[in-house]
Amino acid sequence: MTPMRMTRKARGLTQADLAQVLGCSQAHVSDVERGTAAASPKLAAEIAKVLGIPEEQILYPERFKNE
């Protein structure tokens, strides 16, 4: 599980909740969480700010992935 997903769930947010705050689709949030789509640097910064985690964990989730 990626840090983004773990943190989102720990904060009690759904993908739809996060997407609404970020101004993107729930599908895109899902894709970024699963690693099937990369977040732009701008989106990574926004996600990091909302979730309170380092941008690196969004941009390079494979380095921090916890199965």
FIMIVEX-570229 format. One record per residue (C-alpha): x negated, y, z negated; residue in three letters. Coordinates in pm, 1 decimal. Example, Ala and Ser with C-alpha at 12.3 -4.5 7.8 and 13.67 -1.06 7.14 Angstrom:
2
@xx: -1230.0, yy: -450.0, zz: -780.0, r: ALA
@xx: -1367.0, yy: -106.0, zz: -714.0, r: SER
***
This chain:
67
@xx: 0.0, yy: 0.0, zz: 0.0, r: MET
@xx: -135.0, yy: 341.0, zz: 91.1, r: THR
@xx: -191.5, yy: 616.0, zz: -167.1, r: PRO
@xx: 71.2, yy: 823.3, zz: 10.6, r: MET
@xx: 336.8, yy: 556.6, zz: -32.6, r: ARG
@xx: 239.1, yy: 470.3, zz: -390.4, r: MET
@xx: 248.6, yy: 836.9, zz: -492.8, r: THR
@xx: 573.9, yy: 908.3, zz: -308.5, r: ARG
@xx: 743.9, yy: 614.4, zz: -478.7, r: LYS
@xx: 597.0, yy: 704.6, zz: -818.3, r: ALA
@xx: 746.3, yy: 1052.2, zz: -783.5, r: ARG
@xx: 1087.0, yy: 901.6, zz: -704.0, r: GLY
@xx: 1098.3, yy: 1040.1, zz: -350.9, r: LEU
@xx: 1239.1, yy: 859.4, zz: -49.9, r: THR
@xx: 1082.0, yy: 893.2, zz: 291.5, r: GLN
@xx: 1383.6, yy: 1104.6, zz: 387.7, r: ALA
@xx: 1326.2, yy: 1334.0, zz: 87.1, r: ASP
@xx: 962.6, yy: 1385.2, zz: 182.6, r: LEU
@xx: 1049.3, yy: 1436.7, zz: 548.6, r: ALA
@xx: 1299.6, yy: 1706.7, zz: 456.5, r: GLN
@xx: 1042.4, yy: 1894.0, zz: 249.3, r: VAL
@xx: 782.9, yy: 1861.7, zz: 526.2, r: LEU
@xx: 1018.7, yy: 1947.5, zz: 810.6, r: GLY
@xx: 954.2, yy: 1629.7, zz: 1005.4, r: CYS
@xx: 1145.6, yy: 1308.4, zz: 1069.2, r: SER
@xx: 1174.5, yy: 1019.5, zz: 826.7, r: GLN
@xx: 1042.0, yy: 796.6, zz: 1104.9, r: ALA
@xx: 723.3, yy: 1002.6, zz: 1125.8, r: HIS
@xx: 673.0, yy: 984.0, zz: 749.1, r: VAL
@xx: 715.0, yy: 607.1, zz: 775.5, r: SER
@xx: 466.2, yy: 583.5, zz: 1062.1, r: ASP
@xx: 206.2, yy: 789.2, zz: 874.0, r: VAL
@xx: 256.1, yy: 577.5, zz: 560.4, r: GLU
@xx: 210.5, yy: 253.4, zz: 755.7, r: ARG
@xx: -86.3, yy: 385.9, zz: 948.9, r: GLY
@xx: 79.1, yy: 346.1, zz: 1287.8, r: THR
@xx: 59.0, yy: 721.9, zz: 1342.7, r: ALA
@xx: -199.6, yy: 968.2, zz: 1225.9, r: ALA
@xx: -103.2, yy: 1284.9, zz: 1045.3, r: ALA
@xx: -230.5, yy: 1605.7, zz: 1194.9, r: SER
@xx: -467.6, yy: 1797.6, zz: 968.4, r: PRO
@xx: -188.7, yy: 2047.9, zz: 900.6, r: LYS
@xx: 64.0, yy: 1778.0, zz: 810.2, r: LEU
@xx: -193.6, yy: 1596.0, zz: 597.0, r: ALA
@xx: -254.2, yy: 1917.2, zz: 403.2, r: ALA
@xx: 119.4, yy: 1963.8, zz: 349.9, r: GLU
@xx: 170.2, yy: 1603.6, zz: 237.3, r: ILE
@xx: -127.5, yy: 1628.5, zz: 2.2, r: ALA
@xx: 10.7, yy: 1947.9, zz: -149.4, r: LYS
@xx: 358.8, yy: 1802.8, zz: -201.6, r: VAL
@xx: 233.8, yy: 1472.7, zz: -345.4, r: LEU
@xx: -66.5, yy: 1612.6, zz: -532.6, r: GLY
@xx: -324.1, yy: 1381.4, zz: -375.9, r: ILE
@xx: -640.3, yy: 1455.9, zz: -174.7, r: PRO
@xx: -599.1, yy: 1509.9, zz: 200.3, r: GLU
@xx: -856.7, yy: 1237.6, zz: 262.6, r: GLU
@xx: -609.8, yy: 982.0, zz: 131.1, r: GLN
@xx: -366.1, yy: 1088.5, zz: 402.5, r: ILE
@xx: -617.3, yy: 1122.9, zz: 684.6, r: LEU
@xx: -813.5, yy: 804.2, zz: 605.1, r: TYR
@xx: -566.0, yy: 571.5, zz: 430.4, r: PRO
@xx: -763.9, yy: 258.9, zz: 520.9, r: GLU
@xx: -1039.9, yy: 373.1, zz: 283.1, r: ARG
@xx: -799.2, yy: 387.0, zz: -8.8, r: PHE
@xx: -546.3, yy: 116.0, zz: 78.6, r: LYS
@xx: -437.3, yy: -102.6, zz: -209.4, r: ASN
@xx: -277.1, yy: -425.7, zz: -96.3, r: GLU
***
